[in-house]
């Protein structure tokens, strides 16, 4: 079996998108079903979102640490 990395890489963004959609739908369903239970925790959830966004969103800034010797 010869599997190339291109096939795996092409499917990976689609899998992430499907997983993100599932998580969003599950969160919306839980929020509507358990609305009264979630209201007291909303300030804590917002505070928790800040460090999580900081951790997970720094991968896309495009920080490429190139040295002068590496450039042609």
FENHURA-V323995 format. One line per field, one symbol per residue. psi: psi as a letter, one per 40 degrees, with the letter a starting at -180 (. if undefined). A space follows every 50 residues. Layout:
psi = ???
This chain:
psi = hhhidddddddddddddddddddddddddddddfddddddeddddddddd dddddeeedeefhhghidddi.
